Amino acid sequence: MIFTSLGLLIAAVALFIAGIVKSSVALLTLSLVVSAVAGAILVASFSAARRLTASGVLPAGGGVVPGAQPVVMYLSPDQLGLTGGNGGAHIAGSANPQPIVGYDDMSAQQVLSLVASGALSQEQLSAVRIYETGTAARKTILERVDKALAASR
């Protein structure tokens, strides 16, 4: 609907220019009518979007919330075309691959949220524990992973 109104506005500008060049009141009037129709379409699409957002069909804010945490999801090695059983990103020459793709870019809070979500299997939790022990060894993450591993047994 937005592109329709944009097209109508372009046509209205063309009619306006033609009306001025030919000194035609009819073309100028038609330009005004086409502009009004384009405006009505924009108002209708805006109110429809507000109704859909209020009913929950469309996400508020266009689906992007400034400052929001990125979505972290697990991809299996098969989906990524990688080898290795723990689902980590294998970097050539790396003795200790990341347990989850993008793990090194995650904050401690993001890792804790991921562990708390229950989205990781016992194997993935073990891989996180091994990796975290060999790298940053963040105490909070190790404790939370240990609790999640104990609860999954």
N, C-alpha and C positions, 0 to 999 in steps of 0.2 A: 504494500500500500504506500510505503514511503517513496518507492521508485515511481509509482504511478503519479503521485503528487509532484515529484521532482520533474517528471516529463511534462506534466501539465503546466508547471511554472515556466519551463523552457519554451513551451508553445505560446504561453501568454506573453513572454518577453518578445518572441518573434512577431506575434500579432500587434503588440504595442509599437514596435519599430516600424512595421509595415503601415500601421495606422498613421504614424507621424509622417512617414515618407510620402504616403498617398493622401494625406490630410483627410482620412476617412473616419468619420465618427462611428460608423458601424464596426470597423476593425478595432477601434479603441474600446468600444462597448463590449465587444466579444472578448477582448483581452481582459477586461475587468471581470467578466463572468467566469472565464477560465481560471483566473486567479482565485476567485471566491470558491470555486469547486475544489481546487487544489488545497486551499485552506480547510475546507470542510472535511476533506479526506484525511488530512493530518490530525485534525481534532478528533475525528472518529477513531483513527488508529491509536491515538494516545489514550483515549478513554477505554478502548478495548484492552489495551495493554495494562492499564491500571486495574481493570476488573479481573483480568487473568492473574495478575500479581496478587491481588487481594484474596482470590480464591485458592492460591497456592499452586496454580498450574505453571506459572512462570516464576523463577526465583527473583527475589527482590534485588534491586541494584544491578540487574543484567547478569547475575550469576557470578560476578567477581566482587569480592569484598576486599577493599584495600587493607593490607596488613594481615590478611588471613594466612593461616599455615597452609603450605602446599599439601596436596593429597599424596600419601605414601602408599604404594601398593606393591605387593610381592609379585614378581614375574619369575616363572620357573626358568631353569637353564635352557630347557627346550624352546621356550618362547623367545628367548634372547639369542639362541644359537650358541650358547656357551657350554663348556664342559665343566663338570664338578658336581658333587652331590648335594652341596648345601645351598644352592640357589644364589650363591654370591657372584659378584662380578670378578672374573679371573683376569688379572692383569699379567701380561707376559713377564716372567721373571719374579713375580710376587709370591713369596712363600706363604703369606697370610692374606688371602683374598677377602674383600668386603663380604659380610654375611648377607647383605641386602644391597641392591643397586642403589647408589647414592647415599650409603650409610655415612660416609665421611663428611658429607655436606649437611647431615642432620644435626640439630641441636640436641642436647640431653633431654629437653622437654619433649621434643618430637619422638625420640626413641622411647621414652617412658610412655607416651600416649599410644604408640604403636604396640608396645608390649601389653599395656592395659587393655587394649581393644580386643585381645584374644584372636587377632588375625594371624598370628604366627604359630606354626606347628612346633611340636617339641624339638624336632630337628633344627628348625630355624632359630628357636630360642637358644639351643645349645651352640649353634654357630655364632650367634650374637655374643654369647658369654665368652667363647674362646677368643673371638676377635677383640672384644672389649678388654679382656685380660691382657692380651698381647700388645695392645696399643695404649689408649688413654687410661684404662682401668678406672673409669668413673664409678665410685663406690655406690651411688644411688642407683645407677643402671644395673650394676652387678647384683645388688640386693633385690631389685624388682624382678630381674630375670630369674634369679634363684627361687623367688616366691612363685612365679608363674610356672617354672619347671616342676616345683613341688606340687602345685595344684593340678597339674596336668597328668600326674602319675597315678 
